[in-house]
Amino acid sequence: MSNRGLEGKTALITGASRGLGKAIALALAQAGARLILVARDFELLTQTADAARALGSQASVFQTDVTDETQIQDMQREIAGEFGRIQILINNAGMNIRKPATEFTLPEWRQVIDTNMTSAFLICRSFVPLMKGQGFGRILNLTSIMSHIALPGRTAYCASKAGLLGFTRALALELAPEKITVNGISPGPFATEINTPVMQNPELNQQFVSRIPLGRWGQVEEVGQLAVYLCSEAAGFITGTDLLMDGGWTAQ
Ligand SMILES: NC(=O)c1ccc[n+]([C@@H]2O[C@H](COP(=O)([O-])OP(=O)(O)OC[C@H]3O[C@@H](n4cnc5c(N)ncnc54)[C@H](OP(=O)(O)O)[C@@H]3O)[C@@H](O)[C@H]2O)c1
């Protein structure tokens, strides 16, 4: 694959203001893709866009809450007008609330499910029509090792990520005739804001690292490189599956 293998492709990435979404955006920029960056924090999104432009990519910013159907529809109209078509869609926005199931309020439960799973449905419903008819397309959903295994205190997160994996598989079958592939990337522990509660607690941090056979946290750039590969022409026979990048955690 050439360094600029995604030249000519337009990629929409949710949760591009920080963490894995930002790293994926910058890896795609490096590979030549034009970026549509989506999240709620305009300031941070602008920083991602500036970094992408410094890598030679065009980047546009959309301040959108991915749990809000109306905001997504408004964004879709604007993007359809400005870009016409897109080729790559990355549902990365996510969040976590860690507590026992019996302590969850219904709004908290719904916030996790809406952010991690329903958002992918809303975004795909709006943007798949802009992807069809090109004989090429790539959708990546940021699933998790929690799509496959579980930890206590993660009921909402595990439910949302297992659901997202099911959504990924079914959508892959629906879109295969269009040659649009749909896959999950399941990260293990990566040192981003979502894991601050673990990283800031030395005991928990040590417990986490001791469960990772490779003995370290993942680096966000590693997910970026996997995303570039899955979005490339070379990955055209991979669909309806989920790539674990977890330092060996789930092999145990
Ligand atoms: N880090 C890990 O170890 C790990 C492991 C497995 C899976 N994952 C998954 O990977 C994805 C990225 O995680 P991360 O570690 O990069 O998390 P992060 O650093 O907390 O970033 C989360 C991103 O999601 C965006 N977001 C959250 N709620 C949103 C909403 N309602 N509307 C629009 N954007 C929203 C945030 O942007 P704004 O706040 O600006 O809106 C931010 O850009 C998530 O789906 C996460 O579940 C992460």
The ligand as a Gaussian input file, in Angstrom:
#p B3LYP/6-31G(d) Opt

LIG

0 1
 N       -9.391000       3.755000      25.000000
 C       -9.655000       2.458000      25.119000
 O       -8.971000       1.744000      25.823000
 C      -10.818000       1.849000      24.369000
 C      -10.979000       0.466000      24.450000
 C      -12.026000      -0.137000      23.758000
 C      -12.890000       0.623000      23.014000
 N      -12.711000       1.988000      22.952000
 C      -13.678000       2.749000      22.160000
 O      -12.998000       3.594000      21.262000
 C      -13.748000       4.787000      21.059000
 C      -12.872000       6.008000      21.347000
 O      -12.452000       5.921000      22.691000
 P      -11.357000       6.898000      23.320000
 O      -10.550000       6.073000      24.220000
 O      -10.700000       7.684000      22.270000
 O      -12.309000       7.824000      24.211000
 P      -12.164000       9.383000      24.594000
 O      -10.746000       9.809000      24.614000
 O      -12.987000       9.544000      25.825000
 O      -12.881000      10.104000      23.357000
 C      -14.245000       9.907000      23.118000
 C      -14.633000      10.673000      21.880000
 O      -16.048000      10.491000      21.659000
 C      -16.646000      11.765000      21.490000
 N      -18.023000      11.745000      21.965000
 C      -18.479000      11.233000      23.137000
 N      -19.809000      11.464000      23.230000
 C      -20.180000      12.111000      22.098000
 C      -21.425000      12.608000      21.628000
 N      -22.556000      12.486000      22.325000
 N      -21.449000      13.231000      20.419000
 C      -20.306000      13.380000      19.686000
 N      -19.107000      12.901000      20.084000
 C      -19.050000      12.278000      21.293000
 C      -15.776000      12.728000      22.292000
 O      -15.879000      14.034000      21.760000
 P      -16.605000      15.290000      22.475000
 O      -16.511000      15.093000      23.945000
 O      -15.832000      16.458000      21.930000
 O      -18.012000      15.230000      21.948000
 C      -14.382000      12.164000      22.026000
 O      -13.884000      12.667000      20.814000
 C      -14.963000       4.682000      21.970000
 O      -16.067000       4.183000      21.237000
 C      -14.520000       3.680000      23.012000
 O      -15.597000       3.007000      23.610000
 C      -11.700000       2.615000      23.622000

